[in-house]
């Protein structure tokens, strides 16, 4: 039988009240130290005595002294209460001051392009935090794999059990190889896209339609998308290999010698960059610090994209 399952197991608050009365020799002084009414302290000590079925204190009109049983009991529990207080203080400090080991996951291209500078600057600001970066293009189960925070690029997040903070947004456009367009024709109007094949992010492929925003407002058309992927780098290579019109970030450093911007006046939506972390009543200081640092550094994101470090997970 565990301690919690034992009948008449004393409550921690009752133990603390008894220790404070023993230390101060007074219910009034103990109540002042604990910022509680005197009646509450008296009730807790009485409840402890009832649970132990013995008298711990001798009450007189002038002072409170310990009984023989009370003195022996205090000798045994005072060190335990002190250790609990030390542990509680350490936990509070852990929440207030970023420290410990931080496990982060991010897509491969983002890890190469943006994260090295980011992690280095974060460590300079928070030297008590060590960082472990797991490069992975999968949608990692953060809780199951013990990950504190993930940086993800997506049009829309699928897991509502996570807390998400959008960091930045990158516009999407239509791109195709010169050879493909020479063979199939260059679309001059949105309607012309119906004659083409597409390589799309998986969520767009699943819908089988494309929503574009341009001079005529928002237009939605059905398209043929025989190729889909959750990785923009793959979609780019499909376009380079003459596989169709691909939806790609507009500010990524693409190979402009082989790819042309199709209907450049139209946007195909946006790919967002998020930081996500498990939900909980208390967010560890190290996670809060890194989240806030990502938000602070988010304006650098598009700059890094233009240098070729834009995340391409779809």
ZAMARGU-4260 file (C-alpha; in steps of 0.2 Angstrom, whole numbers, plus 5000, padded with zeros to 4 digits):
<rodrens>
0) 5000/5000/5000 | 5007/5017/4995 | 5008/5032/5007 | 4994/5041/4998 | 4983/5025/5000
5) 4986/5023/5019 | 4971/5029/5030 | 4973/5044/5040 | 4989/5049/5031 | 4993/5067/5037
10) 4991/5081/5024 | 5007/5091/5020 | 4999/5107/5025 | 4995/5100/5042 | 5013/5095/5044
15) 5020/5112/5039 | 5008/5120/5051 | 5014/5109/5065 | 5032/5113/5061 | 5029/5131/5061
20) 5021/5131/5078 | 5035/5121/5085 | 5048/5133/5078 | 5039/5149/5084 | 5031/5142/5100
25) 5015/5151/5095 | 5000/5148/5084 | 4999/5167/5081 | 5017/5168/5076 | 5015/5153/5065
30) 5000/5161/5057 | 5009/5177/5053 | 5024/5167/5045 | 5012/5157/5034 | 5000/5172/5030
35) 4985/5162/5036 | 4972/5165/5050 | 4977/5158/5067 | 4961/5148/5067 | 4967/5139/5051
40) 4984/5135/5059 | 4975/5128/5075 | 4963/5118/5064 | 4977/5110/5054 | 4987/5105/5070
45) 4972/5097/5078 | 4968/5088/5062 | 4986/5081/5062 | 4984/5076/5080 | 4968/5067/5075
50) 4976/5058/5061 | 4991/5052/5072 | 4979/5049/5087 | 4991/5057/5099 | 4994/5075/5106
55) 5008/5084/5099 | 5007/5101/5107 | 5002/5107/5125 | 4992/5122/5124 | 4991/5135/5138
60) 4985/5153/5138 | 5003/5160/5138 | 5012/5148/5126 | 5013/5132/5116 | 5025/5118/5120
65) 5028/5101/5112 | 5023/5085/5121 | 5035/5071/5122 | 5027/5063/5106 | 5027/5080/5097
70) 5046/5083/5100 | 5050/5065/5094 | 5039/5068/5079 | 5046/5085/5075 | 5064/5078/5075
75) 5059/5065/5062 | 5048/5076/5050 | 5057/5093/5051 | 5071/5088/5039 | 5058/5081/5027
80) 5049/5097/5027 | 5065/5107/5024 | 5069/5096/5009 | 5052/5099/5002 | 5054/5118/5004
85) 5071/5117/4995 | 5064/5107/4981 | 5049/5119/4979 | 5061/5134/4979 | 5072/5125/4966
90) 5056/5122/4955 | 5051/5140/4956 | 5069/5145/4951 | 5068/5133/4937 | 5052/5141/4931
95) 5059/5159/4932 | 5076/5157/4926 | 5080/5148/4909 | 5091/5133/4912 | 5093/5115/4908
100) 5093/5105/4892 | 5081/5110/4878 | 5077/5098/4864 | 5071/5106/4848 | 5066/5099/4831
105) 5066/5108/4814 | 5066/5103/4796 | 5083/5100/4787 | 5084/5115/4776 | 5079/5127/4790
110) 5091/5118/4802 | 5105/5122/4789 | 5099/5140/4784 | 5093/5149/4799 | 5095/5139/4815
115) 5114/5139/4817 | 5114/5158/4820 | 5098/5157/4830 | 5104/5144/4842 | 5121/5152/4844
120) 5113/5169/4848 | 5101/5161/4860 | 5115/5152/4869 | 5125/5168/4871 | 5109/5176/4880
125) 5105/5160/4890 | 5121/5151/4894 | 5113/5140/4907 | 5103/5132/4893 | 5110/5118/4883
130) 5102/5115/4866 | 5100/5099/4856 | 5093/5101/4838 | 5085/5086/4830 | 5085/5088/4811
135) 5069/5079/4805 | 5056/5083/4792 | 5044/5071/4800 | 5029/5078/4810 | 5037/5072/4826
140) 5026/5067/4841 | 5033/5080/4854 | 5027/5072/4869 | 5031/5054/4864 | 5049/5058/4859
145) 5052/5070/4873 | 5054/5086/4862 | 5052/5103/4870 | 5048/5113/4855 | 5047/5111/4836
150) 5049/5124/4822 | 5037/5119/4808 | 5033/5126/4791 | 5016/5123/4785 | 5001/5131/4777
155) 4990/5125/4791 | 4995/5115/4807 | 4985/5099/4809 | 4988/5095/4828 | 4977/5105/4838
160) 4984/5098/4855 | 4999/5108/4853 | 5001/5127/4857 | 5006/5136/4841 | 5014/5153/4838
165) 5015/5159/4820 | 5032/5167/4817 | 5032/5172/4799 | 5023/5170/4783 | 5030/5167/4765
170) 5020/5169/4750 | 5017/5155/4737 | 5017/5156/4719 | 5017/5146/4703 | 5033/5140/4695
175) 5037/5129/4680 | 5052/5125/4669 | 5055/5134/4653 | 5055/5118/4644 | 5038/5112/4651
180) 5030/5129/4647 | 5038/5129/4629 | 5030/5112/4627 | 5013/5115/4635 | 5011/5133/4633
185) 5012/5148/4645 | 4996/5152/4654 | 4990/5169/4651 | 4974/5168/4662 | 4968/5158/4677
190) 4957/5147/4666 | 4972/5142/4656 | 4979/5132/4671 | 4965/5119/4668 | 4976/5113/4654
195) 4991/5109/4664 | 4997/5097/4677 | 5003/5102/4694 | 5015/5097/4708 | 5007/5103/4724
200) 5009/5103/4743 | 5000/5087/4750 | 4985/5097/4757 | 4982/5106/4741 | 4983/5089/4731
205) 4971/5081/4743 | 4958/5095/4739 | 4961/5094/4720 | 4959/5113/4718 | 4969/5128/4719
210) 4964/5145/4726 | 4973/5160/4719 | 4972/5179/4724 | 4976/5192/4711 | 4969/5207/4701
215) 4952/5199/4700 | 4951/5194/4718 | 4950/5176/4724 | 4948/5163/4711 | 4947/5144/4715
220) 4949/5131/4701 | 4950/5112/4699 | 4967/5106/4694 | 4976/5090/4690 | 4989/5086/4702
225) 4997/5069/4699 | 5011/5074/4711 | 5011/5080/4729 | 5023/5081/4743 | 5026/5088/4760
230) 5043/5095/4755 | 5045/5111/4744 | 5062/5106/4739 | 5055/5090/4731 | 5041/5100/4722
235) 5055/5112/4716 | 5065/5097/4709 | 5049/5091/4700 | 5047/5108/4692 | 5065/5108/4687
240) 5063/5091/4679 | 5049/5097/4668 | 5035/5088/4679 | 5022/5102/4678 | 5018/5118/4687
245) 5023/5118/4705 | 5017/5129/4720 | 5033/5136/4728 | 5038/5150/4740 | 5040/5166/4730
250) 5055/5172/4739 | 5066/5156/4739 | 5081/5158/4729 | 5075/5147/4715 | 5085/5142/4699
255) 5079/5156/4688 | 5089/5149/4673 | 5077/5134/4672 | 5061/5140/4681 | 5049/5154/4676
260) 5036/5163/4687 | 5019/5158/4680 | 5005/5171/4682 | 5016/5181/4694 | 5002/5193/4698
265) 4993/5179/4707 | 4997/5172/4724 | 4994/5154/4729 | 4992/5157/4747 | 5006/5157/4760
270) 5017/5145/4769 | 5018/5149/4788 | 5033/5146/4800 | 5027/5141/4817 | 5034/5136/4834
275) 5024/5123/4843 | 5026/5115/4860 | 5015/5104/4871 | 5001/5112/4880 | 5002/5112/4899
280) 4998/5123/4914 | 5016/5128/4916 | 5028/5131/4902 | 5046/5129/4907 | 5057/5144/4907
285) 5068/5137/4894 | 5054/5134/4882 | 5047/5151/4885 | 5064/5159/4883 | 5067/5150/4866
290) 5049/5154/4860 | 5051/5172/4864 | 5068/5172/4856 | 5060/5165/4840 | 5047/5178/4839
295) 5060/5192/4842 | 5071/5185/4828 | 5056/5181/4816 | 5059/5197/4805 | 5076/5189/4800
300) 5067/5174/4793 | 5063/5182/4776 | 5080/5189/4775 | 5087/5171/4777 | 5074/5165/4764
305) 5081/5176/4751 | 5099/5169/4755 | 5092/5152/4752 | 5088/5146/4769 | 5069/5146/4768
310) 5061/5130/4776 | 5052/5120/4762 | 5041/5108/4772 | 5024/5109/4765
</rodrens>
